[in-house]
Amino acid sequence: APLQLRELVNCRWAEEVTQQLDTLQLCSLTKHEENEKDKCENHHEKLSVFCWTCKKCICHQCALWGGMHGGHTFKPLAEIYEQHVTKVNEEVTKLRRRLMELISLVQEVVR
């Protein structure tokens, strides 16, 4: 059936819905890009090994058969990650202690 312009009804929330759809599409593109960053450029495998010699994240195929990392030292990436998290948390604790010391000193100077 033919549709006339005067028969159309203004939908107030249509713009909001389209903005939300655009936002969802952007989010899914960003997640896809993040997933690609976590994959090996050569083998498109998940990065799961840390080459201690090169200080670089690599996939298990690069570690075993890549050729570029022959004779290098490897550690599981999860283990290296946990070590870094622990180190960062220790530094944060030290910085908080130092901040409290400085706040105390400033209060002392004000008194």
C-alpha positions as MATLAB code, in Angstrom:
seq = 'APLQLRELVNCRWAEEVTQQLDTLQLCSLTKHEENEKDKCENHHEKLSVFCWTCKKCICHQCALWGGMHGGHTFKPLAEIYEQHVTKVNEEVTKLRRRLMELISLVQEVVR';
ca = [
       0.000    0.000    0.000;
       1.273    3.478   -0.744;
       2.388    5.420    2.300;
       1.820    9.131    2.652;
       4.065   11.421    4.689;
       1.125   12.702    6.753;
       0.415    9.102    7.872;
       3.845    8.735    9.511;
       4.160    9.106   13.285;
       7.208   10.740   14.862;
       9.122    8.177   16.945;
      10.956   10.136   19.647;
      13.202    7.318   20.837;
      14.423    6.171   17.401;
      17.494    8.434   17.527;
      18.415    7.117   20.967;
      18.145    3.511   19.751;
      20.317    4.191   16.702;
      22.947    5.871   18.920;
      22.973    2.817   21.184;
      23.364    0.525   18.171;
      26.278    2.631   16.931;
      27.877    2.409   20.388;
      27.467   -1.383   20.421;
      29.087   -1.656   16.996;
      32.037    0.472   18.151;
      32.428   -1.679   21.269;
      32.446   -4.901   19.266;
      35.050   -3.464   16.858;
      37.239   -2.404   19.786;
      36.993   -5.874   21.369;
      37.902   -7.465   18.035;
      40.968   -5.209   17.755;
      41.982   -6.062   21.342;
      41.670   -9.787   20.578;
      43.891   -9.326   17.529;
      46.550   -7.616   19.695;
      46.670  -10.756   21.864;
      47.521  -12.999   18.904;
      50.795  -13.843   17.245;
      51.438  -11.938   14.026;
      52.937  -15.040   12.381;
      50.723  -17.890   13.585;
      47.556  -16.068   14.750;
      47.750  -18.095   17.958;
      47.107  -16.715   21.441;
      50.210  -15.207   23.065;
      50.911  -17.570   25.944;
      54.693  -17.631   26.373;
      57.155  -14.941   27.461;
      60.588  -15.029   25.844;
      62.803  -13.906   28.699;
      65.751  -13.359   26.344;
      63.836  -11.048   23.947;
      61.516   -9.639   26.663;
      58.611  -10.327   24.312;
      55.293  -12.198   24.372;
      55.109  -14.998   21.816;
      52.869  -17.948   20.996;
      53.786  -21.556   21.786;
      54.551  -22.260   18.112;
      57.117  -19.444   18.012;
      58.691  -20.891   21.160;
      58.860  -24.421   19.771;
      59.295  -24.105   16.016;
      59.668  -20.420   15.216;
      63.425  -20.568   14.754;
      63.904  -16.975   15.921;
      63.872  -17.974   19.610;
      66.198  -20.976   19.496;
      68.148  -21.355   22.739;
      66.155  -18.621   24.477;
      64.663  -18.858   27.964;
      60.866  -19.079   28.215;
      58.335  -18.680   31.004;
      54.553  -19.050   30.951;
      53.003  -15.648   30.294;
      50.563  -16.093   33.198;
      53.498  -16.520   35.606;
      55.221  -13.357   34.352;
      51.912  -11.494   34.593;
      51.452  -12.551   38.238;
      55.011  -11.445   39.050;
      54.357   -8.023   37.529;
      51.025   -7.661   39.355;
      52.733   -8.507   42.644;
      55.531   -6.012   41.970;
      53.081   -3.241   41.038;
      50.993   -3.907   44.164;
      54.113   -3.729   46.330;
      55.056   -0.397   44.766;
      51.522    0.938   45.279;
      51.723   -0.041   48.952;
      55.078    1.749   49.305;
      53.698    4.857   47.598;
      50.642    4.901   49.877;
      52.898    4.657   52.938;
      55.045    7.497   51.624;
      51.943    9.588   50.904;
      50.744    9.094   54.475;
      54.191   10.134   55.744;
      54.108   13.270   53.604;
      50.582   14.150   54.719;
      51.705   13.744   58.321;
      54.718   15.993   57.721;
      52.581   18.648   56.070;
      50.187   18.590   59.035;
      53.133   18.937   61.364;
      54.422   21.960   59.439;
      50.953   23.545   59.498;
      50.804   23.089   63.298;
];
